[in-house]
Amino acid sequence: MPRVLRRRGGFGAWARRLAGGRAEQPAEGHDPYGGTAVKAPAPYAVRRQPETWPNPAALLLMALGPGPRLWERGPGHPEALTVRLGTVDRPAPDGSGLLPAVPVTADLREVGALGLAGPRARLAGLARAVLAQLAAAHSPDTLEIVLLSADRARPVAERTDEWSWLGWLPHVRPHHGQDCRLLLAYDHEQAAARTDELLRRLEDHRNTASAAGPRTAGPAGEEGCTGPYTVVVVDGDPGGTSVRAAVTRLAQEGPRAGIHVVCLAETAPASAASPVPDTYEAACAVSPVFRECGTVALLSGDVATALRLMRVAAPPPAGGPRAKAACRLPAGPPLPTPVTPGTLAAVDAVSFAWAERFARALAPLRPDGSAGNRPARVPVPLPPSARLLDELGLARATPASLQARWADAADDTTALGGRAWAVLGAGPRGPVCVDLVADGPHLLIEGPAGSGRTELLRSVVASLAAAERPDRLAVVLVEGRDGIGADGGPGDGLRVCTDVPHVTTHLAANDPVRMREFAQSLSAELKRRAELLGRSDFAEWHTRHTASGRVVARRTAASPGVPGPRRAGTGGAAGAAAAGAGAADLDSPPSSTLRLRPGAARRQAEVAPPLPRLVVVVDDLDALVSPALGAPGRPSAGSVIRALEAVAREGGRLGVHLVAATAPGGRTAQSEPVRRATLRIALDAPASGPDEPAPGRGRLTWPDGRVTAFQGGRVTGRIPRTATQRPTVIPLDWQRMGDPPARRSVRELGNGPTDLALLASALERAAREVSAARIPSLL
Ligand SMILES: Nc1ncnc2c1ncn2[C@@H]1O[C@H](COP(=O)(O)OP(=O)(O)OP(=O)(O)O)[C@@H](O)[C@H]1O
């Protein structure tokens, strides 16, 4: 037992340790290793409560449990990114003797980048101890770890063997869309890919920060970053000139964006034979990034079990002390040097076996925090394709999950007239969702042929339906072009959406009589709404009528054996409204050409509410504005356009939204639906090639001018094989884990139903469960 423990063991000593303060510095002026004796402010805390920084034994227990302290430090935690590097015995503040093994720590947020140097075996042990602490204290949501071990001075097999334990940590998985299986780099290409990803993040952070305006300065004069964090382990020389420059930039600017470099350099231990300045220069020669570290720890002593932790600063020139930053200027001759003597401690180091056991214990664990508690997602490159159901969070679209969403919408007092949320696809920070009520009322999709306009309209219909029940939101489909096939396949325009229970009407521009009838019905519906609302707008009317409890028609549950709720009143929309929700609110119904959907009228029991939201979805608007010569719908296209123009003008107040897709430019540019769209999407021309994204790539411009790029969610694809429960077994090759995953096209399950068909069937069952009344058709 160490002498100090024998002398000061027991509870008394433990209590005194808890009351500890800062580390004592060795006497100024005497430096057995020959460093420049500059009096430094105590750079690293030897702080209170040593248990804040658990020792390796406690760490392993945290992982194996897993113990309650696992991942205890969230973003912005006062001890976030603070690691213990060793321990020191020091006098108790009350002079009662020595406090044994008081932790010596470094806070990466304070030091920016941390350098560790020493003989390989001990250096690896220290690095393992540091990374294990970080992984135990921070969840993978809060911290990701990136390894760059591409130094060709050592054989790759040696490097992969040494770091193979790290690959088990959940923190090295690419959670932000990085193009690899694990955030590891063992060769130049992988190192370049990892640093490019991090530099993009840095850039994005800078853009976000400059958009947000000046911020308060955090520790070390940096803008405080409250996570998520990235620790980049740079083992030796990171590689060629470009990667070296990138890592240097990350070490300098990264801390502002929560990116911290931990640089490892293999050197002889600092000793009388290799004084501190020589060891430091040797480390800088091994890895140029070492010079960028704000604090360095040099292993020292004959067997390298001691550690010298030193702040790095410019040597004091004749004129007086200089700021550390000054010596980074290319013109400034003085190079940074560690401020000796620093703190001398006994090093923390763990074995490979310890680290592998620890990492494998963490491997199967995932944070269970609700999405709301998680740190903001960092922006990621857009995926080459996206599946709408995944973006909707409905990978398993069940009636129960849809009912839960509808119930949530019903409780939403800010969406009294019904939610109109449309998820477009995957964006840089998760799903991109527009709210036609708050950001609309109208949405325009422009794009050249084949850019995915029709598919995006289908996704809009599907996601609107997932967000609100069919008696509170109805959808009307209009195909501007007459080119609809008869097989009902995915290339079949908007017809594939007609199984969604919210869809009341489907019009194709191929029958002038029906088109004219539709135009009249739509105009009459606008008129009916205007009369019903009087001077109030849609939201006011719903506020009033929700307060008086008269809006949603309640109905008795369907008796067993009676076919579900595909039914409505027989008197047209206005008649149904009058019967359902208080005829006193209605003036005499306007002359109406509304007719029920064929086969929909079965029973009088359920009555549609009078004023659901209505979304008119129009594909190929340009073909309606300028119909081709000889197009069958040409004679009546004008009447449909006039009705759509009325929707564009007056729909916002009446709870009627327009979602239209068109080719850009031409005569449509002057039409009301285009001019009045507050939300605008521009889709890119389709491109072919293995690295090109699928159609549906575009940019959404919000009403305030912000632009969000997204990859449109596909909804007519078939369930991917990866969505099934079958495990995949692949050989583990650490060296290749940093490569982009093999690009295999997503194999879809044979001839199964499309995602849209699956969703439509779940929507239909959910509608039946909640006894949703059917909104009458416009035709
Ligand atoms: N988000 C998407 N993800 C994957 N594939 C898509 C996506 N959107 C569209 N596609 C595919 O691209 C092709 C063209 O799509 P779509 O018909 O929607 O384009 P469009 O702009 O309406 O063009 P057109 O009017 O000429 O048909 C289709 O084969 C469709 O399956």
PDBQT file of the ligand as one rigid body, heavy atoms in Angstrom, charges set to zero:
ROOT
HETATM    1  N1  LIG A 801     -38.307  10.692 -54.635  1.00  0.00    +0.000 N 
HETATM    2  C1  LIG A 801     -38.048   9.760 -55.565  1.00  0.00    +0.000 A 
HETATM    3  N2  LIG A 801     -37.227   8.748 -55.269  1.00  0.00    +0.000 NA
HETATM    4  C2  LIG A 801     -36.955   7.800 -56.197  1.00  0.00    +0.000 A 
HETATM    5  N3  LIG A 801     -37.459   7.798 -57.438  1.00  0.00    +0.000 NA
HETATM    6  C3  LIG A 801     -38.274   8.783 -57.785  1.00  0.00    +0.000 A 
HETATM    7  C4  LIG A 801     -38.620   9.810 -56.865  1.00  0.00    +0.000 A 
HETATM    8  N4  LIG A 801     -39.453  10.662 -57.484  1.00  0.00    +0.000 NA
HETATM    9  C5  LIG A 801     -39.617  10.180 -58.717  1.00  0.00    +0.000 A 
HETATM   10  N5  LIG A 801     -38.920   9.064 -58.901  1.00  0.00    +0.000 N 
HETATM   11  C6  LIG A 801     -38.889   8.265 -60.153  1.00  0.00    +0.000 C 
HETATM   12  O1  LIG A 801     -38.545   9.138 -61.212  1.00  0.00    +0.000 OA
HETATM   13  C7  LIG A 801     -39.369   8.932 -62.324  1.00  0.00    +0.000 C 
HETATM   14  C8  LIG A 801     -40.087  10.218 -62.698  1.00  0.00    +0.000 C 
HETATM   15  O2  LIG A 801     -40.876  10.602 -61.619  1.00  0.00    +0.000 OA
HETATM   16  P1  LIG A 801     -42.202  11.451 -61.803  1.00  0.00    +0.000 P 
HETATM   17  O3  LIG A 801     -43.120  10.800 -62.766  1.00  0.00    +0.000 OA
HETATM   18  O4  LIG A 801     -42.741  11.743 -60.453  1.00  0.00    +0.000 OA
HETATM   19  O5  LIG A 801     -41.610  12.762 -62.428  1.00  0.00    +0.000 OA
HETATM   20  P2  LIG A 801     -42.363  13.984 -63.067  1.00  0.00    +0.000 P 
HETATM   21  O6  LIG A 801     -41.567  15.175 -62.697  1.00  0.00    +0.000 OA
HETATM   22  O7  LIG A 801     -43.777  13.958 -62.656  1.00  0.00    +0.000 OA
HETATM   23  O8  LIG A 801     -42.169  13.752 -64.564  1.00  0.00    +0.000 OA
HETATM   24  P3  LIG A 801     -43.252  13.457 -65.690  1.00  0.00    +0.000 P 
HETATM   25  O9  LIG A 801     -44.281  14.503 -65.542  1.00  0.00    +0.000 OA
HETATM   26  O10 LIG A 801     -42.465  13.506 -66.926  1.00  0.00    +0.000 OA
HETATM   27  O11 LIG A 801     -43.766  12.074 -65.349  1.00  0.00    +0.000 OA
HETATM   28  C9  LIG A 801     -40.304   7.813 -61.939  1.00  0.00    +0.000 C 
HETATM   29  O12 LIG A 801     -39.790   6.611 -62.450  1.00  0.00    +0.000 OA
HETATM   30  C10 LIG A 801     -40.280   7.791 -60.450  1.00  0.00    +0.000 C 
HETATM   31  O13 LIG A 801     -40.485   6.480 -59.939  1.00  0.00    +0.000 OA
ENDROOT
TORSDOF 0
